[in-house]
Amino acid sequence: MKTLLLATKNPGKISEMMEILKDVPFRIQALRDFSFNEDIEEKGMTFEENATLKAMKVGEKFSVLTLADDSGLEIDALNGRPGVFSARYTDGSDEDRVKKVLIELKGIPKDQRTARFIAVVALFNPVSRELEKFKGVNEGYITDKPKGANGFGYDPIFFNPIFGKTNAQVTLGEKNRVSHRSIALRKSIPSLMRLK
């Protein structure tokens, strides 16, 4: 069975990705399984550039089929921020980043708090040098306070109209049916099946 390497160290992303891809016929491993401790500098200005950079760097280093994602939250009232800087919008924890967003949105009415999660998945085959990219988007809006204990990142303040609650108030299985990352990953499955 061939290996598919997930180019991430984020435990939340790893569990989501492994759940979504559980039926593909690959041995799915993450960077922790390869003792890879370097930080990959995300120098790109778009999700596409960062996903490509990570997939190619890791794929070339280990000569294995590699899948990387770059994702983030775009908030219309903040001119698209935090965007590609979502994971490093402010120093500290996910909770610190959530607090920063809520402070910046203070006083902005609900109908102007529209937002979307965006994910781009890059699939890199180091043998053929083929690179494919897949995009997923999940629309919603930002609540005025965190709700729920599941998920990670901005999930507690992202109200998902599909569920009528925040992403942090639903199970991983529910979130994985509609999330930006799930949409992008599912688009990659036909390409993965060709490479098995």
Contacts in CASP RR format, 6 or more apart in sequence:
PFRMAT RR
TARGET T0000
AUTHOR 0000-0000-0000
METHOD contacts of the structure
MODEL  1
MKTLLLATKNPGKISEMMEILKDVPFRIQALRDFSFNEDIEEKGMTFEEN
ATLKAMKVGEKFSVLTLADDSGLEIDALNGRPGVFSARYTDGSDEDRVKK
VLIELKGIPKDQRTARFIAVVALFNPVSRELEKFKGVNEGYITDKPKGAN
GFGYDPIFFNPIFGKTNAQVTLGEKNRVSHRSIALRKSIPSLMRLK
1 25 0 8 1.000
1 26 0 8 1.000
1 27 0 8 1.000
2 26 0 8 1.000
2 27 0 8 1.000
2 65 0 8 1.000
2 195 0 8 1.000
2 196 0 8 1.000
3 26 0 8 1.000
3 27 0 8 1.000
3 28 0 8 1.000
3 29 0 8 1.000
3 64 0 8 1.000
3 65 0 8 1.000
4 21 0 8 1.000
4 24 0 8 1.000
4 26 0 8 1.000
4 27 0 8 1.000
4 28 0 8 1.000
4 29 0 8 1.000
4 64 0 8 1.000
4 65 0 8 1.000
4 66 0 8 1.000
4 67 0 8 1.000
4 192 0 8 1.000
5 29 0 8 1.000
5 30 0 8 1.000
5 31 0 8 1.000
5 34 0 8 1.000
5 58 0 8 1.000
5 59 0 8 1.000
5 62 0 8 1.000
5 64 0 8 1.000
5 65 0 8 1.000
5 66 0 8 1.000
5 67 0 8 1.000
6 13 0 8 1.000
6 14 0 8 1.000
6 17 0 8 1.000
6 18 0 8 1.000
6 28 0 8 1.000
6 29 0 8 1.000
6 30 0 8 1.000
6 31 0 8 1.000
6 66 0 8 1.000
6 67 0 8 1.000
6 68 0 8 1.000
7 31 0 8 1.000
7 40 0 8 1.000
7 54 0 8 1.000
7 55 0 8 1.000
7 57 0 8 1.000
7 58 0 8 1.000
7 59 0 8 1.000
7 66 0 8 1.000
7 67 0 8 1.000
7 68 0 8 1.000
8 14 0 8 1.000
8 17 0 8 1.000
8 30 0 8 1.000
8 31 0 8 1.000
8 54 0 8 1.000
8 68 0 8 1.000
8 69 0 8 1.000
9 30 0 8 1.000
9 31 0 8 1.000
9 32 0 8 1.000
9 36 0 8 1.000
10 87 0 8 1.000
10 152 0 8 1.000
12 151 0 8 1.000
12 152 0 8 1.000
13 69 0 8 1.000
13 181 0 8 1.000
14 30 0 8 1.000
14 32 0 8 1.000
15 172 0 8 1.000
16 172 0 8 1.000
16 175 0 8 1.000
16 176 0 8 1.000
16 179 0 8 1.000
16 181 0 8 1.000
16 182 0 8 1.000
17 28 0 8 1.000
17 67 0 8 1.000
17 69 0 8 1.000
17 181 0 8 1.000
17 185 0 8 1.000
18 28 0 8 1.000
18 30 0 8 1.000
19 172 0 8 1.000
19 173 0 8 1.000
19 176 0 8 1.000
20 176 0 8 1.000
20 181 0 8 1.000
20 182 0 8 1.000
20 185 0 8 1.000
20 186 0 8 1.000
21 28 0 8 1.000
21 185 0 8 1.000
21 189 0 8 1.000
21 192 0 8 1.000
24 189 0 8 1.000
24 192 0 8 1.000
24 193 0 8 1.000
24 196 0 8 1.000
25 193 0 8 1.000
25 196 0 8 1.000
26 65 0 8 1.000
26 192 0 8 1.000
26 196 0 8 1.000
31 58 0 8 1.000
34 62 0 8 1.000
36 58 0 8 1.000
36 61 0 8 1.000
36 62 0 8 1.000
40 53 0 8 1.000
40 54 0 8 1.000
40 57 0 8 1.000
40 58 0 8 1.000
42 50 0 8 1.000
42 53 0 8 1.000
42 54 0 8 1.000
42 70 0 8 1.000
42 84 0 8 1.000
43 49 0 8 1.000
43 50 0 8 1.000
43 53 0 8 1.000
44 50 0 8 1.000
44 53 0 8 1.000
44 84 0 8 1.000
45 84 0 8 1.000
46 84 0 8 1.000
46 120 0 8 1.000
47 70 0 8 1.000
47 71 0 8 1.000
47 72 0 8 1.000
47 84 0 8 1.000
47 118 0 8 1.000
47 119 0 8 1.000
47 120 0 8 1.000
47 135 0 8 1.000
48 70 0 8 1.000
48 120 0 8 1.000
48 122 0 8 1.000
48 133 0 8 1.000
48 135 0 8 1.000
49 70 0 8 1.000
50 70 0 8 1.000
50 84 0 8 1.000
50 120 0 8 1.000
51 68 0 8 1.000
51 69 0 8 1.000
51 70 0 8 1.000
51 120 0 8 1.000
51 121 0 8 1.000
51 122 0 8 1.000
51 133 0 8 1.000
52 68 0 8 1.000
52 122 0 8 1.000
52 124 0 8 1.000
52 131 0 8 1.000
52 133 0 8 1.000
54 68 0 8 1.000
54 70 0 8 1.000
54 122 0 8 1.000
55 66 0 8 1.000
55 67 0 8 1.000
55 68 0 8 1.000
55 122 0 8 1.000
55 123 0 8 1.000
55 124 0 8 1.000
55 131 0 8 1.000
56 66 0 8 1.000
56 122 0 8 1.000
56 124 0 8 1.000
56 131 0 8 1.000
58 66 0 8 1.000
58 68 0 8 1.000
59 65 0 8 1.000
59 66 0 8 1.000
59 124 0 8 1.000
59 126 0 8 1.000
60 126 0 8 1.000
63 126 0 8 1.000
63 127 0 8 1.000
64 126 0 8 1.000
65 123 0 8 1.000
65 124 0 8 1.000
65 125 0 8 1.000
65 126 0 8 1.000
65 195 0 8 1.000
66 123 0 8 1.000
66 124 0 8 1.000
66 126 0 8 1.000
67 121 0 8 1.000
67 122 0 8 1.000
67 123 0 8 1.000
67 124 0 8 1.000
67 185 0 8 1.000
67 188 0 8 1.000
68 121 0 8 1.000
68 122 0 8 1.000
68 124 0 8 1.000
69 119 0 8 1.000
69 120 0 8 1.000
69 121 0 8 1.000
69 122 0 8 1.000
69 181 0 8 1.000
69 184 0 8 1.000
69 185 0 8 1.000
70 84 0 8 1.000
70 119 0 8 1.000
70 120 0 8 1.000
70 122 0 8 1.000
71 86 0 8 1.000
71 117 0 8 1.000
71 118 0 8 1.000
71 119 0 8 1.000
71 120 0 8 1.000
71 180 0 8 1.000
71 181 0 8 1.000
72 82 0 8 1.000
72 83 0 8 1.000
72 84 0 8 1.000
72 86 0 8 1.000
72 87 0 8 1.000
72 117 0 8 1.000
72 118 0 8 1.000
72 119 0 8 1.000
72 154 0 8 1.000
72 180 0 8 1.000
73 82 0 8 1.000
73 83 0 8 1.000
73 86 0 8 1.000
73 101 0 8 1.000
73 115 0 8 1.000
73 116 0 8 1.000
73 117 0 8 1.000
73 118 0 8 1.000
73 154 0 8 1.000
73 158 0 8 1.000
74 80 0 8 1.000
74 81 0 8 1.000
74 82 0 8 1.000
74 83 0 8 1.000
74 115 0 8 1.000
74 116 0 8 1.000
74 117 0 8 1.000
74 118 0 8 1.000
75 81 0 8 1.000
75 82 0 8 1.000
75 101 0 8 1.000
75 105 0 8 1.000
75 113 0 8 1.000
75 114 0 8 1.000
75 115 0 8 1.000
75 142 0 8 1.000
76 112 0 8 1.000
76 113 0 8 1.000
76 114 0 8 1.000
76 115 0 8 1.000
77 105 0 8 1.000
77 108 0 8 1.000
77 112 0 8 1.000
77 113 0 8 1.000
77 114 0 8 1.000
78 101 0 8 1.000
78 104 0 8 1.000
78 105 0 8 1.000
81 89 0 8 1.000
81 104 0 8 1.000
82 89 0 8 1.000
82 97 0 8 1.000
82 101 0 8 1.000
83 118 0 8 1.000
86 97 0 8 1.000
86 153 0 8 1.000
86 154 0 8 1.000
87 97 0 8 1.000
89 97 0 8 1.000
89 100 0 8 1.000
89 101 0 8 1.000
90 96 0 8 1.000
90 97 0 8 1.000
90 100 0 8 1.000
94 152 0 8 1.000
94 153 0 8 1.000
94 154 0 8 1.000
97 153 0 8 1.000
97 154 0 8 1.000
98 146 0 8 1.000
98 153 0 8 1.000
98 154 0 8 1.000
98 156 0 8 1.000
98 157 0 8 1.000
101 142 0 8 1.000
101 154 0 8 1.000
101 157 0 8 1.000
102 142 0 8 1.000
102 144 0 8 1.000
102 145 0 8 1.000
102 146 0 8 1.000
102 157 0 8 1.000
105 113 0 8 1.000
105 142 0 8 1.000
105 144 0 8 1.000
110 141 0 8 1.000
110 144 0 8 1.000
113 141 0 8 1.000
113 142 0 8 1.000
113 143 0 8 1.000
114 139 0 8 1.000
114 140 0 8 1.000
114 141 0 8 1.000
115 139 0 8 1.000
115 140 0 8 1.000
115 141 0 8 1.000
115 142 0 8 1.000
115 158 0 8 1.000
116 137 0 8 1.000
116 138 0 8 1.000
116 139 0 8 1.000
116 140 0 8 1.000
116 180 0 8 1.000
117 137 0 8 1.000
117 138 0 8 1.000
117 154 0 8 1.000
117 158 0 8 1.000
117 179 0 8 1.000
117 180 0 8 1.000
117 181 0 8 1.000
118 135 0 8 1.000
118 136 0 8 1.000
118 137 0 8 1.000
118 180 0 8 1.000
119 135 0 8 1.000
119 136 0 8 1.000
119 137 0 8 1.000
119 179 0 8 1.000
119 180 0 8 1.000
119 181 0 8 1.000
119 183 0 8 1.000
119 184 0 8 1.000
119 185 0 8 1.000
120 133 0 8 1.000
120 134 0 8 1.000
120 135 0 8 1.000
120 136 0 8 1.000
120 184 0 8 1.000
121 133 0 8 1.000
121 134 0 8 1.000
121 135 0 8 1.000
121 181 0 8 1.000
121 184 0 8 1.000
121 185 0 8 1.000
121 187 0 8 1.000
121 188 0 8 1.000
122 131 0 8 1.000
122 132 0 8 1.000
122 133 0 8 1.000
123 131 0 8 1.000
123 132 0 8 1.000
123 133 0 8 1.000
123 134 0 8 1.000
123 188 0 8 1.000
123 191 0 8 1.000
123 192 0 8 1.000
124 130 0 8 1.000
124 131 0 8 1.000
125 131 0 8 1.000
125 195 0 8 1.000
132 188 0 8 1.000
132 191 0 8 1.000
134 184 0 8 1.000
134 185 0 8 1.000
134 187 0 8 1.000
134 188 0 8 1.000
135 183 0 8 1.000
135 184 0 8 1.000
135 187 0 8 1.000
136 180 0 8 1.000
136 181 0 8 1.000
136 183 0 8 1.000
136 184 0 8 1.000
136 187 0 8 1.000
137 180 0 8 1.000
137 183 0 8 1.000
138 160 0 8 1.000
138 178 0 8 1.000
138 179 0 8 1.000
138 180 0 8 1.000
138 183 0 8 1.000
139 161 0 8 1.000
140 158 0 8 1.000
140 159 0 8 1.000
140 160 0 8 1.000
140 161 0 8 1.000
141 158 0 8 1.000
141 159 0 8 1.000
141 161 0 8 1.000
142 157 0 8 1.000
142 158 0 8 1.000
142 159 0 8 1.000
143 156 0 8 1.000
143 157 0 8 1.000
143 158 0 8 1.000
143 159 0 8 1.000
143 166 0 8 1.000
145 157 0 8 1.000
146 156 0 8 1.000
146 157 0 8 1.000
146 166 0 8 1.000
146 168 0 8 1.000
147 156 0 8 1.000
147 157 0 8 1.000
147 165 0 8 1.000
147 166 0 8 1.000
147 168 0 8 1.000
147 169 0 8 1.000
148 155 0 8 1.000
148 156 0 8 1.000
148 166 0 8 1.000
148 168 0 8 1.000
148 169 0 8 1.000
149 156 0 8 1.000
149 168 0 8 1.000
150 167 0 8 1.000
150 168 0 8 1.000
150 169 0 8 1.000
150 170 0 8 1.000
150 171 0 8 1.000
150 172 0 8 1.000
150 175 0 8 1.000
151 167 0 8 1.000
151 168 0 8 1.000
151 172 0 8 1.000
151 175 0 8 1.000
155 166 0 8 1.000
155 167 0 8 1.000
155 168 0 8 1.000
155 175 0 8 1.000
156 166 0 8 1.000
156 167 0 8 1.000
156 168 0 8 1.000
157 166 0 8 1.000
158 166 0 8 1.000
158 167 0 8 1.000
158 168 0 8 1.000
159 165 0 8 1.000
159 166 0 8 1.000
160 166 0 8 1.000
160 167 0 8 1.000
160 170 0 8 1.000
160 178 0 8 1.000
162 178 0 8 1.000
163 169 0 8 1.000
163 170 0 8 1.000
163 174 0 8 1.000
163 178 0 8 1.000
167 175 0 8 1.000
167 179 0 8 1.000
175 182 0 8 1.000
176 182 0 8 1.000
END
